[in-house]
Amino acid sequence: MVIFTFLLLLVVYLGITLVFEENGLLKYFELKEKKMELLSEIKVLQDENLKLKEEIELIKKDPFYIEKRAREELNLSRPDEYIFLFEE
């Protein structure tokens, strides 16, 4: 009976330790979820980085792209042109 009680207490202790300790299952699942969030964020940043690199190449190689961006974002025009801005 004493051995059974000892083994039961040992199993309970190990179970609690395994789940609730600093490096237990709860911490493991928390870290696993955090890892997935960070991997997702890395993917988004990599995609954004790729788009920016492509845009840099366009700016370096295509003067018409620079003109297009200046017209669209800064409302610039050539001296003989008029710009009409409409509210949306």
RABEL-V478618 format. One record per backbone hydrogen bond with DSSP energy under -1.0 kcal/mol. CO is the residue of the C=O (numbers start at 1). NH is the residue of the N-H. E is the energy in kcal/mol with one decimal. If there is no record, write none. Layout:
co={CO;CO}
nh={NH;NH}
e={E;E}
This chain:
co={1;2;3;4;5;6;7;8;9;10;11;12;13;14;15;16;17;18;19;21;24;25;26;27;28;29;30;31;32;33;34;35;36;37;38;39;40;41;42;43;44;45;46;47;48;49;50;51;52;53;54;55;56;57;58;62;63;64;65;66;67;68;69;70;70;78}
nh={5;6;7;8;9;10;11;12;13;14;15;16;17;18;19;20;21;25;26;24;28;29;30;31;32;33;34;35;36;37;38;39;40;41;42;43;44;45;46;47;48;49;50;51;52;53;54;55;56;57;58;59;60;61;62;66;67;68;69;70;71;72;73;74;76;81}
e={-2.3;-2.4;-2.9;-2.6;-2.5;-2.3;-2.5;-2.4;-2.8;-2.8;-2.5;-2.6;-2.8;-2.8;-1.8;-3.0;-1.6;-2.2;-1.7;-1.9;-2.2;-2.7;-2.0;-2.7;-2.4;-2.1;-2.2;-2.4;-1.9;-2.1;-2.5;-2.6;-2.1;-2.3;-2.6;-2.0;-2.1;-2.4;-2.5;-2.3;-2.3;-2.5;-2.3;-2.2;-2.3;-2.3;-2.3;-2.2;-2.4;-2.1;-2.1;-2.5;-2.3;-2.1;-2.8;-1.3;-2.0;-2.5;-2.6;-2.5;-2.5;-2.6;-2.9;-1.3;-1.6;-2.0}
